[in-house]
């Protein structure tokens, strides 16, 4: 997520899930911004100021890291200072890269830690592997139908 608008929209949607009557007007009030200004921001016709982004991050109770990322997202979109934009963009890329390395789903972890997965991977590295399901089935002495269905 590289756009601060996504953070605002995600937060709004989370609040709507908790309360289906929660409106954009109520959200604007909660983050201390006019409804028309919020509409401009969501439509891309307006941007948040850096000062306002800090205030909104506090009102949203963002963690210090998420608040810093939110601020960096605003800087990337709005700053005229190329050096400042580049620093913020690099920080965001580092966070995204770090998140990708950390976030395995339970299913991904289970698959990767499975002895079968290791055996399949090792088999795929063999010179005799032809790169298709029938050759993999042949290596494991499985009927082809068993591999295509599981």
GROMACS elastic network, one bead per residue, 0.5 to 0.9 nm:
[ bonds ]
;  ai    aj funct       b0    kb
    1     4     6  0.79811   500
    1     6     6  0.69076   500
    1     7     6  0.77951   500
    1    92     6  0.89568   500
    1    96     6  0.79168   500
    2     5     6  0.88212   500
    2     6     6  0.78146   500
    2     7     6  0.88665   500
    2    69     6  0.87917   500
    2    70     6  0.87767   500
    2    73     6  0.61333   500
    2    76     6  0.88628   500
    2    89     6  0.87029   500
    2    92     6  0.72862   500
    2    93     6  0.86090   500
    2    96     6  0.88047   500
    3     6     6  0.55356   500
    3     7     6  0.71645   500
    3    70     6  0.82280   500
    3    73     6  0.56820   500
    3    74     6  0.75876   500
    3    76     6  0.86190   500
    3    77     6  0.78095   500
    4     7     6  0.51202   500
    4     8     6  0.64315   500
    4     9     6  0.86586   500
    4    48     6  0.88775   500
    4    53     6  0.89570   500
    4    69     6  0.86215   500
    4    70     6  0.57850   500
    4    71     6  0.80363   500
    4    72     6  0.86029   500
    4    73     6  0.53385   500
    4    74     6  0.61131   500
    4    77     6  0.85498   500
    5     8     6  0.50383   500
    5     9     6  0.60255   500
    5    10     6  0.84390   500
    5    41     6  0.73249   500
    5    42     6  0.63565   500
    5    44     6  0.88075   500
    5    73     6  0.88998   500
    5    74     6  0.89421   500
    6     9     6  0.50064   500
    6    10     6  0.58744   500
    6    11     6  0.84074   500
    6    42     6  0.89296   500
    7    10     6  0.51416   500
    7    11     6  0.61267   500
    7    12     6  0.85364   500
    7    70     6  0.75563   500
    8    11     6  0.52391   500
    8    12     6  0.61695   500
    8    13     6  0.86560   500
    8    42     6  0.86312   500
    8    60     6  0.89874   500
    9    13     6  0.60861   500
    9    14     6  0.85676   500
    9    42     6  0.80420   500
   10    13     6  0.50629   500
   10    14     6  0.61321   500
   10    15     6  0.86365   500
   11    14     6  0.50868   500
   11    15     6  0.63093   500
   11    16     6  0.86471   500
   11    60     6  0.79810   500
   12    15     6  0.51943   500
   12    16     6  0.62396   500
   12    17     6  0.87748   500
   12    22     6  0.85262   500
   12    23     6  0.85835   500
   12    24     6  0.76135   500
   12    27     6  0.66651   500
   13    17     6  0.61977   500
   13    18     6  0.87596   500
   14    17     6  0.51661   500
   14    18     6  0.66201   500
   14    19     6  0.87910   500
   15    18     6  0.51856   500
   15    19     6  0.61886   500
   15    20     6  0.81095   500
   15    22     6  0.69246   500
   15    27     6  0.85390   500
   16    21     6  0.69928   500
   16    22     6  0.53398   500
   16    23     6  0.75828   500
   17    20     6  0.59201   500
   17    22     6  0.86406   500
   18    22     6  0.83841   500
   19    22     6  0.54309   500
   20    23     6  0.82119   500
   22    25     6  0.83219   500
   22    26     6  0.64300   500
   22    27     6  0.74356   500
   23    26     6  0.51118   500
   23    27     6  0.62736   500
   23    28     6  0.86123   500
   24    28     6  0.60805   500
   24    29     6  0.85677   500
   24    35     6  0.71072   500
   24    38     6  0.82963   500
   24    39     6  0.85171   500
   25    28     6  0.50737   500
   25    29     6  0.62774   500
   25    30     6  0.86542   500
   25    34     6  0.80407   500
   25    35     6  0.54017   500
   25    36     6  0.88327   500
   25    38     6  0.87538   500
   26    29     6  0.50254   500
   26    30     6  0.61353   500
   26    31     6  0.87502   500
   26    35     6  0.84267   500
   27    31     6  0.62836   500
   27    32     6  0.84054   500
   27    33     6  0.86778   500
   27    35     6  0.82614   500
   27    38     6  0.89998   500
   28    31     6  0.53293   500
   28    32     6  0.59249   500
   28    33     6  0.51286   500
   28    34     6  0.58585   500
   28    35     6  0.52685   500
   28    36     6  0.87529   500
   28    37     6  0.85447   500
   28    38     6  0.64251   500
   29    33     6  0.61297   500
   29    34     6  0.69531   500
   29    35     6  0.75100   500
   30    33     6  0.78934   500
   30    59     6  0.72849   500
   30    60     6  0.83773   500
   31    34     6  0.89443   500
   31    55     6  0.80216   500
   31    56     6  0.54991   500
   31    57     6  0.85175   500
   31    58     6  0.87875   500
   31    59     6  0.56725   500
   31    60     6  0.69877   500
   32    55     6  0.84254   500
   32    56     6  0.73925   500
   32    59     6  0.80737   500
   33    36     6  0.84244   500
   33    37     6  0.66456   500
   33    38     6  0.65834   500
   33    52     6  0.86629   500
   33    56     6  0.85935   500
   34    37     6  0.51694   500
   34    38     6  0.62431   500
   34    39     6  0.86210   500
   35    38     6  0.50615   500
   35    39     6  0.61417   500
   35    40     6  0.86593   500
   36    39     6  0.50010   500
   36    40     6  0.62464   500
   36    41     6  0.86897   500
   37    40     6  0.50043   500
   37    41     6  0.62403   500
   37    42     6  0.86864   500
   37    46     6  0.73498   500
   37    47     6  0.88114   500
   38    41     6  0.50407   500
   38    42     6  0.61982   500
   38    43     6  0.85489   500
   38    46     6  0.83970   500
   38    48     6  0.89930   500
   39    42     6  0.51467   500
   39    43     6  0.60622   500
   39    44     6  0.85254   500
   39    45     6  0.84264   500
   39    46     6  0.84778   500
   40    43     6  0.51471   500
   40    44     6  0.60886   500
   40    47     6  0.77169   500
   41    44     6  0.51687   500
   41    45     6  0.59674   500
   41    47     6  0.53888   500
   41    48     6  0.70364   500
   42    45     6  0.76736   500
   42    46     6  0.78769   500
   42    47     6  0.87461   500
   43    46     6  0.75568   500
   44    47     6  0.71436   500
   47    74     6  0.79827   500
   47    77     6  0.78195   500
   47    78     6  0.69057   500
   48    51     6  0.82386   500
   48    52     6  0.62868   500
   48    53     6  0.61906   500
   48    74     6  0.67333   500
   48    77     6  0.89517   500
   48    78     6  0.77394   500
   49    52     6  0.51433   500
   49    53     6  0.61131   500
   49    54     6  0.87983   500
   49    74     6  0.74132   500
   49    75     6  0.85985   500
   49    78     6  0.75544   500
   50    53     6  0.50623   500
   50    54     6  0.65023   500
   50    55     6  0.88852   500
   50    71     6  0.67539   500
   50    74     6  0.64950   500
   50    75     6  0.68707   500
   50    78     6  0.81988   500
   50    79     6  0.86414   500
   51    54     6  0.54047   500
   51    55     6  0.65723   500
   51    56     6  0.88388   500
   52    55     6  0.50496   500
   52    56     6  0.60807   500
   52    57     6  0.85355   500
   53    56     6  0.50655   500
   53    57     6  0.60562   500
   53    58     6  0.86449   500
   53    67     6  0.85908   500
   53    70     6  0.73102   500
   53    71     6  0.60802   500
   53    74     6  0.70944   500
   54    57     6  0.51508   500
   54    58     6  0.64337   500
   54    59     6  0.88058   500
   54    67     6  0.72614   500
   54    68     6  0.85319   500
   54    70     6  0.82316   500
   54    71     6  0.65590   500
   55    58     6  0.52268   500
   55    59     6  0.63283   500
   55    60     6  0.87284   500
   56    60     6  0.60537   500
   56    61     6  0.84856   500
   56    62     6  0.89259   500
   56    67     6  0.89521   500
   57    60     6  0.51242   500
   57    61     6  0.62098   500
   57    62     6  0.55271   500
   57    63     6  0.84714   500
   57    64     6  0.89375   500
   57    66     6  0.81899   500
   57    67     6  0.53815   500
   57    68     6  0.86498   500
   57    70     6  0.72261   500
   57    71     6  0.81096   500
   58    62     6  0.63108   500
   58    63     6  0.87120   500
   58    67     6  0.76213   500
   59    62     6  0.78609   500
   61    64     6  0.89035   500
   61    67     6  0.84208   500
   62    65     6  0.78091   500
   62    66     6  0.56174   500
   62    67     6  0.53532   500
   62    68     6  0.89990   500
   62    70     6  0.88289   500
   63    66     6  0.51505   500
   63    67     6  0.59207   500
   63    68     6  0.84785   500
   64    67     6  0.50571   500
   64    68     6  0.61318   500
   64    69     6  0.86117   500
   65    68     6  0.51214   500
   65    69     6  0.62029   500
   65    70     6  0.85670   500
   66    70     6  0.59927   500
   66    71     6  0.85050   500
   67    71     6  0.61426   500
   67    72     6  0.85596   500
   68    71     6  0.50523   500
   68    72     6  0.61408   500
   68    73     6  0.86183   500
   69    73     6  0.61319   500
   69    74     6  0.86777   500
   69    88     6  0.82911   500
   69    91     6  0.79346   500
   69    92     6  0.64704   500
   69    95     6  0.83453   500
   70    73     6  0.50794   500
   70    74     6  0.64172   500
   70    75     6  0.87393   500
   71    74     6  0.51464   500
   71    75     6  0.62585   500
   71    76     6  0.87149   500
   71    88     6  0.85042   500
   72    76     6  0.61292   500
   72    77     6  0.86598   500
   72    85     6  0.80007   500
   72    87     6  0.85595   500
   72    89     6  0.70173   500
   72    91     6  0.77096   500
   72    92     6  0.70384   500
   73    76     6  0.51664   500
   73    77     6  0.63961   500
   73    78     6  0.86611   500
   73    88     6  0.72606   500
   73    89     6  0.75945   500
   73    92     6  0.76112   500
   74    77     6  0.51845   500
   74    78     6  0.59201   500
   74    79     6  0.77486   500
   75    78     6  0.51989   500
   75    80     6  0.86307   500
   75    81     6  0.89110   500
   75    84     6  0.73542   500
   75    85     6  0.59075   500
   75    88     6  0.66969   500
   75    89     6  0.84761   500
   76    79     6  0.61690   500
   76    80     6  0.89579   500
   76    82     6  0.89170   500
   76    84     6  0.79902   500
   76    86     6  0.75168   500
   76    87     6  0.88677   500
   76    88     6  0.62860   500
   76    89     6  0.61954   500
   77    80     6  0.89870   500
   77    85     6  0.80027   500
   78    81     6  0.89965   500
   78    85     6  0.84085   500
   79    82     6  0.73366   500
   79    84     6  0.71986   500
   79    85     6  0.62215   500
   80    83     6  0.89274   500
   80    84     6  0.82260   500
   80    85     6  0.76687   500
   81    84     6  0.53341   500
   81    85     6  0.62164   500
   81    86     6  0.86796   500
   82    86     6  0.60509   500
   82    87     6  0.86184   500
   83    86     6  0.51172   500
   83    87     6  0.62373   500
   83    88     6  0.86462   500
   84    87     6  0.52224   500
   84    88     6  0.62186   500
   84    89     6  0.85472   500
   85    88     6  0.51893   500
   85    89     6  0.60182   500
   85    90     6  0.85414   500
   86    89     6  0.50342   500
   86    90     6  0.60499   500
   86    91     6  0.85786   500
   87    90     6  0.51678   500
   87    91     6  0.62543   500
   87    92     6  0.87112   500
   88    91     6  0.51355   500
   88    92     6  0.62556   500
   88    93     6  0.86587   500
   89    92     6  0.50930   500
   89    93     6  0.61459   500
   89    94     6  0.86036   500
   90    93     6  0.50619   500
   90    94     6  0.61615   500
   90    95     6  0.86745   500
   91    94     6  0.51290   500
   91    95     6  0.63231   500
   91    96     6  0.87437   500
   92    95     6  0.51095   500
   92    96     6  0.61975   500
   92    97     6  0.85305   500
   93    96     6  0.50927   500
   93    97     6  0.59985   500
   93    98     6  0.84388   500
   94    97     6  0.50865   500
   94    98     6  0.60303   500
   94    99     6  0.85298   500
   95    98     6  0.50507   500
   95    99     6  0.60760   500
   95   100     6  0.86479   500
   96    99     6  0.50282   500
   96   100     6  0.62282   500
   96   101     6  0.87784   500
   97   100     6  0.52359   500
   97   101     6  0.65324   500
   97   102     6  0.89316   500
   98   101     6  0.52861   500
   98   102     6  0.64185   500
   98   103     6  0.88100   500
   99   102     6  0.51754   500
   99   103     6  0.59972   500
  100   103     6  0.56225   500
  100   104     6  0.79546   500
  101   104     6  0.76361   500
  104   107     6  0.79604   500
  104   108     6  0.58547   500
  104   109     6  0.60659   500
  105   108     6  0.51036   500
  105   109     6  0.62175   500
  105   110     6  0.85504   500
  106   109     6  0.51204   500
  106   110     6  0.60700   500
  106   111     6  0.85366   500
  107   110     6  0.50577   500
  107   111     6  0.60673   500
  107   112     6  0.85510   500
  108   111     6  0.51124   500
  108   112     6  0.60756   500
  108   113     6  0.85030   500
  109   112     6  0.51433   500
  109   113     6  0.60002   500
  109   114     6  0.84505   500
  110   113     6  0.52748   500
  110   114     6  0.60991   500
  111   114     6  0.52517   500
  111   115     6  0.86606   500
  111   116     6  0.82980   500
  111   117     6  0.63527   500
  112   115     6  0.81543   500
  112   116     6  0.87852   500
  112   117     6  0.59703   500
  112   118     6  0.73305   500
  113   116     6  0.85429   500
  113   117     6  0.71675   500
  113   118     6  0.76550   500
  114   117     6  0.52701   500
  114   118     6  0.67038   500
  114   119     6  0.88319   500
  115   118     6  0.51302   500
  115   119     6  0.61894   500
  115   120     6  0.86072   500
  116   119     6  0.50256   500
  116   120     6  0.60510   500
  116   121     6  0.84930   500
  117   120     6  0.50905   500
  117   121     6  0.60545   500
  117   122     6  0.84980   500
  118   121     6  0.51142   500
  118   122     6  0.60627   500
  118   123     6  0.84684   500
  119   122     6  0.51088   500
  119   123     6  0.60221   500
  119   124     6  0.85510   500
  120   123     6  0.50156   500
  120   124     6  0.61309   500
  120   125     6  0.87739   500
  120   136     6  0.77664   500
  120   140     6  0.85870   500
  121   124     6  0.51066   500
  121   125     6  0.65559   500
  122   125     6  0.52416   500
  122   126     6  0.68895   500
  123   126     6  0.53294   500
  123   127     6  0.87609   500
  123   128     6  0.85029   500
  123   129     6  0.68450   500
  123   136     6  0.74751   500
  123   139     6  0.72725   500
  123   140     6  0.87191   500
  124   127     6  0.80701   500
  124   128     6  0.84099   500
  124   129     6  0.55984   500
  124   130     6  0.82469   500
  124   131     6  0.72835   500
  124   136     6  0.74447   500
  125   128     6  0.84768   500
  125   129     6  0.70498   500
  126   129     6  0.54910   500
  126   130     6  0.89479   500
  127   130     6  0.78067   500
  128   135     6  0.83052   500
  128   139     6  0.86806   500
  129   132     6  0.78202   500
  129   135     6  0.60947   500
  129   136     6  0.67470   500
  129   139     6  0.78819   500
  130   133     6  0.86558   500
  130   134     6  0.86075   500
  130   135     6  0.57989   500
  130   136     6  0.78631   500
  131   134     6  0.87133   500
  131   135     6  0.69657   500
  131   136     6  0.76518   500
  132   135     6  0.56275   500
  132   136     6  0.64879   500
  132   137     6  0.88437   500
  133   136     6  0.50385   500
  133   137     6  0.60614   500
  133   138     6  0.85195   500
  133   144     6  0.70745   500
  133   147     6  0.72990   500
  133   148     6  0.75858   500
  134   138     6  0.61065   500
  134   139     6  0.87228   500
  134   142     6  0.89554   500
  134   143     6  0.82865   500
  134   144     6  0.57188   500
  134   147     6  0.86000   500
  135   139     6  0.63209   500
  135   140     6  0.88535   500
  135   144     6  0.88607   500
  136   139     6  0.51329   500
  136   140     6  0.65204   500
  136   141     6  0.84449   500
  136   142     6  0.83849   500
  136   144     6  0.85733   500
  136   147     6  0.86022   500
  137   140     6  0.52622   500
  137   141     6  0.57333   500
  137   143     6  0.61831   500
  137   144     6  0.55921   500
  137   145     6  0.89042   500
  137   146     6  0.83417   500
  137   147     6  0.67615   500
  138   142     6  0.62491   500
  138   143     6  0.76256   500
  138   144     6  0.79747   500
  139   142     6  0.78235   500
  140   143     6  0.88745   500
  142   145     6  0.81969   500
  142   146     6  0.66338   500
  142   147     6  0.73025   500
  143   146     6  0.56271   500
  143   147     6  0.72504   500
  144   147     6  0.55030   500
  144   148     6  0.64619   500
  144   149     6  0.88237   500
  145   148     6  0.52884   500
  145   149     6  0.62036   500
  145   150     6  0.87606   500
  146   149     6  0.54918   500
  146   150     6  0.63731   500
  147   150     6  0.54739   500
